[in-house]
């Protein structure tokens, strides 16, 4: 049985919805409460049993990885200044991802999510791999990737993470046409991008997390770019794999989907995590009452 031990996190986009801030700061370093988005994703991977993270970066955001590097110089300064609490928190952070391997590849141009995933193909080799997009955080008792991995052990086929939404909201997302197999588990019969409410085949939206197999990589390699020059994974799965009878599954996540794809959604997600923060949440709630 093939096990999932690696995860690809594509971060090579231009983040135009966050301009001008994203010219200087990778949007994945924006905080949700006191933790940046990227840390939520890496922690989810770690808690799911992932051992290696492969970041797909643009040439302009390689400094994002500095966040995970230890700094002996900073530790020395904190020690000299007797900032014991800060030093303790820093060392605790450094220990969070001990035993994990981090690597990266460069996506020279933002040519679609499928193109980004292909940049990591050589590091993945002939293995199934998790894919986690930087706009999507799942808050719940069980990490999202762990939920997908549990189902993958049974089916050994590609699995798309999904969330149920009100029908009126589905028009902004990739919508899944499905056949129910078991509780929260579906066979995918089609993917419709941003359908009209009356044309939506279900209320299941794609939620930025996948388990893909080497077969998906092969289809991405053979895919012809769209008119915009992009390779889009959902289109490849829908227009080629499903049409050729390949089995694709979906799993409806347990948990709350927090989005970070634009400024408003990020603000909402930041507010959610801030108000539910075990240390700062109660004081923030009191502050909100005052204003």
LINCORLIN-V429392 format. One record per residue. RES is the residue in one small letter. PHI is phi in degrees with one decimal (NA if undefined). NEAR is the number of other C-alpha atoms within 10 Angstrom. D_CENTER is the distance of its C-alpha to the mean C-alpha in Angstrom with 1 decimal. Layout:
((RES | PHI | NEAR | D_CENTER) (RES | PHI | NEAR | D_CENTER))
This chain:
((x | NA | 7 | 24.7) (x | -78.9 | 11 | 21.7) (x | -106.0 | 15 | 19.2) (x | -94.7 | 23 | 15.6) (x | -120.9 | 19 | 15.7) (x | -124.6 | 22 | 13.3) (x | -136.7 | 27 | 9.6) (x | -101.1 | 27 | 8.7) (x | -120.0 | 24 | 6.4) (x | -75.0 | 27 | 8.0) (x | -135.2 | 27 | 9.4) (x | -95.4 | 26 | 12.8) (x | -71.6 | 20 | 13.1) (x | -86.9 | 17 | 16.1) (x | 52.1 | 17 | 14.7) (x | -63.8 | 12 | 18.0) (x | -71.8 | 13 | 17.4) (x | -112.6 | 16 | 17.6) (x | -66.4 | 13 | 20.8) (x | -86.0 | 10 | 22.9) (x | -56.9 | 13 | 20.9) (x | -71.2 | 17 | 18.2) (x | -66.9 | 14 | 21.2) (x | -113.3 | 10 | 21.5) (x | -125.0 | 16 | 18.4) (x | -57.0 | 21 | 14.8) (x | -63.8 | 29 | 13.0) (x | -71.8 | 20 | 10.3) (x | -93.8 | 15 | 13.6) (x | -66.4 | 18 | 14.5) (x | -83.3 | 19 | 15.2) (x | -113.2 | 25 | 14.4) (x | 63.0 | 18 | 17.9) (x | -107.0 | 12 | 18.7) (x | -128.8 | 14 | 15.4) (x | -70.3 | 16 | 13.1) (x | -51.3 | 23 | 9.5) (x | -61.1 | 26 | 8.7) (x | -68.5 | 16 | 10.8) (x | -59.2 | 19 | 9.2) (x | -67.3 | 23 | 6.1) (x | -66.6 | 21 | 9.1) (x | -64.7 | 15 | 11.2) (x | -59.7 | 21 | 9.2) (x | -62.1 | 27 | 9.5) (x | -59.1 | 23 | 13.1) (x | -69.2 | 16 | 14.0) (x | -91.7 | 20 | 13.1) (x | 96.0 | 17 | 15.5) (x | -70.7 | 23 | 13.5) (x | -105.9 | 18 | 16.0) (x | -135.2 | 21 | 14.7) (x | -107.3 | 22 | 11.7) (x | -113.8 | 22 | 12.1) (x | -86.8 | 26 | 11.0) (x | -105.4 | 25 | 11.9) (x | -116.3 | 25 | 13.8) (x | -86.5 | 20 | 16.5) (x | -63.8 | 13 | 19.9) (x | -89.6 | 15 | 19.9) (x | -121.8 | 20 | 17.0) (x | -62.5 | 17 | 17.8) (x | -66.9 | 11 | 19.0) (x | -57.8 | 18 | 15.5) (x | -70.5 | 14 | 16.1) (x | -59.8 | 9 | 19.2) (x | -60.1 | 12 | 17.5) (x | -94.2 | 14 | 17.2) (x | -87.6 | 9 | 20.7) (x | -74.3 | 14 | 23.7) (x | -129.3 | 13 | 26.6) (x | -65.0 | 9 | 30.1) (x | -64.2 | 9 | 31.7) (x | -64.7 | 12 | 29.9) (x | -60.3 | 18 | 30.7) (x | -63.3 | 12 | 34.3) (x | -63.9 | 12 | 34.7) (x | -62.5 | 17 | 33.4) (x | -66.4 | 15 | 35.8) (x | -63.1 | 10 | 38.7) (x | -91.2 | 9 | 38.1) (x | 57.6 | 11 | 37.9) (x | -86.4 | 12 | 34.5) (x | -63.0 | 13 | 34.0) (x | -64.8 | 10 | 31.5) (x | -62.6 | 13 | 29.2) (x | -63.9 | 17 | 29.8) (x | -63.2 | 14 | 29.0) (x | -65.4 | 11 | 25.6) (x | -66.9 | 16 | 24.8) (x | -68.1 | 13 | 25.8) (x | -63.2 | 11 | 23.9) (x | -62.7 | 13 | 20.7) (x | -59.6 | 14 | 21.7) (x | -83.6 | 11 | 22.2) (x | -60.0 | 13 | 18.8) (x | -115.1 | 16 | 17.3) (x | -61.8 | 10 | 20.7) (x | 94.5 | 10 | 20.9) (x | -88.4 | 15 | 17.4) (x | -109.3 | 12 | 17.6) (x | -116.0 | 16 | 15.7) (x | -142.4 | 13 | 16.4) (x | -148.0 | 19 | 15.5) (x | -129.6 | 21 | 16.7) (x | -104.6 | 19 | 17.6) (x | -99.2 | 23 | 16.9) (x | -64.8 | 14 | 20.3) (x | -134.8 | 15 | 19.7) (x | -78.2 | 17 | 16.8) (x | -112.7 | 18 | 17.8) (x | 102.0 | 20 | 15.0) (x | -66.8 | 18 | 11.6) (x | -64.6 | 23 | 14.0) (x | -64.5 | 22 | 15.9) (x | -62.0 | 30 | 13.1) (x | -62.0 | 24 | 12.3) (x | -61.3 | 18 | 16.1) (x | -63.3 | 21 | 16.5) (x | -94.9 | 23 | 15.2) (x | -57.4 | 19 | 17.5) (x | -65.5 | 9 | 20.3) (x | -80.6 | 15 | 18.4) (x | -77.4 | 20 | 17.0) (x | 62.7 | 11 | 20.6) (x | -103.5 | 12 | 21.5) (x | -129.7 | 17 | 18.9) (x | -69.4 | 24 | 16.3) (x | -147.8 | 26 | 12.8) (x | -82.0 | 24 | 9.3) (x | -125.3 | 22 | 6.7) (x | -131.1 | 26 | 2.9) (x | -92.0 | 18 | 2.9) (x | -71.2 | 22 | 4.4) (x | -90.5 | 20 | 6.2) (x | -128.1 | 19 | 5.1) (x | -119.7 | 26 | 6.6) (x | -114.0 | 22 | 8.9) (x | -109.3 | 15 | 12.4) (x | -175.4 | 12 | 14.8) (x | -67.9 | 9 | 17.1) (x | -121.0 | 15 | 15.1) (x | -55.4 | 22 | 11.5) (x | -58.4 | 29 | 9.5) (x | -64.0 | 27 | 9.2) (x | -62.3 | 19 | 12.9) (x | -63.9 | 16 | 13.8) (x | -67.5 | 23 | 12.8) (x | -63.5 | 24 | 14.5) (x | -61.1 | 12 | 17.6) (x | -72.0 | 18 | 18.0) (x | -63.3 | 22 | 17.6) (x | -58.5 | 13 | 20.5) (x | -85.8 | 9 | 22.6) (x | -98.8 | 13 | 21.9) (x | 55.9 | 19 | 20.7) (x | -130.0 | 20 | 19.3) (x | -57.7 | 24 | 16.0) (x | -130.8 | 26 | 14.1) (x | -102.5 | 26 | 12.0) (x | -76.1 | 23 | 10.3) (x | -137.8 | 27 | 12.4) (x | -135.6 | 20 | 13.8) (x | -79.1 | 18 | 17.4) (x | -126.1 | 14 | 18.4) (x | -59.0 | 12 | 21.9) (x | -54.3 | 16 | 23.3) (x | -70.1 | 12 | 24.0) (x | -94.0 | 14 | 20.4) (x | -67.9 | 23 | 19.3) (x | -66.3 | 20 | 20.7) (x | -98.9 | 12 | 17.8) (x | -134.7 | 16 | 15.3) (x | -74.6 | 20 | 15.3) (x | -109.9 | 26 | 17.6) (x | -99.5 | 26 | 18.4) (x | -91.6 | 20 | 22.0) (x | -135.3 | 19 | 22.3) (x | -123.9 | 14 | 25.0) (x | -71.1 | 14 | 24.7) (x | -108.2 | 11 | 25.3) (x | -152.1 | 9 | 24.9) (x | -57.7 | 8 | 23.5) (x | 68.0 | 13 | 19.9) (x | -120.3 | 19 | 20.0) (x | -137.0 | 21 | 20.8) (x | -91.2 | 19 | 21.8) (x | -87.3 | 22 | 20.3) (x | -107.1 | 17 | 23.3) (x | 176.5 | 21 | 21.7) (x | -129.3 | 22 | 19.0) (x | -116.5 | 20 | 20.4) (x | -84.0 | 18 | 18.7) (x | 48.3 | 16 | 19.6) (x | -74.3 | 16 | 22.7) (x | -68.0 | 15 | 25.7) (x | -52.6 | 15 | 26.0) (x | -71.3 | 9 | 29.0) (x | -102.7 | 10 | 27.3) (x | -69.6 | 21 | 24.1) (x | -77.1 | 17 | 24.6) (x | -161.5 | 17 | 22.6) (x | -111.3 | 19 | 20.6) (x | -96.5 | 24 | 17.4) (x | -105.9 | 28 | 14.5) (x | -67.6 | 22 | 11.5) (x | -119.5 | 26 | 8.4) (x | 65.8 | 20 | 5.5) (x | -138.9 | 23 | 5.6) (x | -140.2 | 26 | 8.6) (x | -114.0 | 26 | 11.4) (x | -117.1 | 22 | 13.5) (x | -108.8 | 19 | 17.0) (x | -55.5 | 17 | 19.3) (x | -63.3 | 16 | 20.8) (x | -62.5 | 19 | 17.8) (x | -57.9 | 22 | 18.0) (x | -63.7 | 12 | 21.6) (x | -67.1 | 16 | 21.2) (x | -63.8 | 22 | 18.9) (x | -65.5 | 14 | 21.6) (x | -85.4 | 9 | 24.3) (x | -66.1 | 18 | 22.7) (x | -87.7 | 13 | 24.7) (x | -61.3 | 16 | 23.0) (x | -71.1 | 12 | 23.3) (x | -60.4 | 7 | 25.9) (x | -83.3 | 8 | 23.6) (x | 83.5 | 12 | 23.1) (x | -106.0 | 18 | 19.5) (x | -113.2 | 24 | 18.0) (x | -110.1 | 20 | 15.7) (x | -61.0 | 20 | 14.2) (x | -60.6 | 19 | 14.9) (x | -67.6 | 18 | 18.4) (x | -64.4 | 20 | 19.1) (x | -62.4 | 22 | 18.2) (x | -73.1 | 19 | 20.3) (x | -82.1 | 13 | 23.2) (x | -124.9 | 15 | 23.8) (x | -65.0 | 18 | 22.4) (x | -66.4 | 16 | 23.2) (x | -64.3 | 13 | 26.4) (x | -92.3 | 10 | 27.5) (x | 85.0 | 9 | 27.2) (x | -75.0 | 17 | 24.2) (x | -80.7 | 17 | 22.7) (x | -129.2 | 22 | 19.1) (x | -115.8 | 25 | 18.1) (x | -134.5 | 28 | 15.8) (x | -127.4 | 26 | 15.3) (x | -82.4 | 21 | 15.5) (x | -63.4 | 24 | 13.4) (x | -95.9 | 18 | 15.6) (x | 135.2 | 15 | 14.4) (x | -102.6 | 12 | 13.9) (x | -87.3 | 19 | 11.0) (x | -111.2 | 20 | 10.8) (x | -101.0 | 21 | 9.9) (x | -135.3 | 22 | 10.2) (x | -80.7 | 16 | 11.0) (x | -144.4 | 14 | 14.7) (x | -61.6 | 13 | 17.2) (x | -65.7 | 12 | 18.3) (x | -63.9 | 14 | 15.0) (x | -63.6 | 22 | 14.0) (x | -60.2 | 14 | 17.6) (x | -63.5 | 15 | 17.4) (x | -67.8 | 22 | 14.4) (x | -61.7 | 23 | 16.2) (x | -64.0 | 16 | 19.4) (x | -59.2 | 15 | 18.0) (x | -69.4 | 19 | 16.9) (x | -65.7 | 21 | 20.1) (x | -70.0 | 19 | 22.4) (x | -100.3 | 15 | 21.1) (x | -68.4 | 16 | 21.3) (x | -62.1 | 10 | 23.9) (x | -94.2 | 10 | 25.9) (x | -96.0 | 14 | 25.6) (x | -55.5 | 17 | 25.0) (x | -58.2 | 13 | 28.6) (x | -67.7 | 12 | 30.0) (x | -65.4 | 16 | 27.6) (x | -62.3 | 13 | 28.7) (x | -66.9 | 11 | 32.3) (x | -63.6 | 10 | 31.8) (x | -61.4 | 9 | 30.4) (x | -61.8 | 7 | 33.5) (x | -69.2 | 7 | 35.7) (x | -96.9 | 5 | 34.3))
